[in-house]
Amino acid sequence: MANESGSDLPSWRLTFSYPPRKLTALWPQTWQRFGHTIVVSGGALPRGGRTTIFFQGNGDPLRPYSCTFNGTACTPG
């Protein structure tokens, strides 16, 4: 993810849906699961800065969907 907002972010929040699989790990940020919704929280992200999130789950590899970054739609990469 990249901060393309034009200003520094003191914190950020990523949400996405993941099919009914058991998410076994997500790093290096803090995360919570609410049913099919995963919420990831991070600290400061400077203007133009990037962060990468890694996750692992059981079952066949599937792509997350319904992704938002600070409330704006995004595309998982």
Residue pairs with C-beta under 8 A, 6 or more apart in sequence:
1 12
1 14
1 50
1 51
1 52
1 53
1 69
1 74
2 48
2 49
2 50
3 9
3 12
3 45
3 46
3 47
3 48
3 49
3 50
4 48
5 47
5 70
6 47
7 47
8 44
8 45
8 46
8 47
9 44
9 45
9 46
9 70
10 43
10 44
11 41
11 42
11 43
11 44
11 45
12 41
12 42
12 43
12 45
12 51
12 69
12 70
13 39
13 40
13 41
13 42
13 69
13 70
13 71
14 39
14 40
14 41
14 42
14 53
14 67
14 68
14 69
14 74
15 37
15 38
15 39
15 40
15 66
15 67
15 68
16 37
16 38
16 64
16 65
16 66
16 67
16 68
16 76
17 36
17 37
17 38
17 64
17 65
17 66
18 36
18 38
18 57
18 62
18 64
18 65
19 36
19 62
20 36
21 57
21 58
21 59
21 62
22 57
22 58
22 59
23 33
23 38
23 55
23 56
23 57
24 56
24 57
24 58
25 54
25 55
25 56
26 38
26 40
26 53
26 54
26 55
26 56
27 53
27 54
27 55
28 53
28 54
29 40
29 41
29 42
29 51
29 53
30 40
30 41
30 42
31 38
31 39
31 40
31 41
32 38
32 39
33 39
38 55
38 64
40 53
42 51
45 51
63 76
64 76
65 76
67 73
67 74
67 75
67 76
68 74
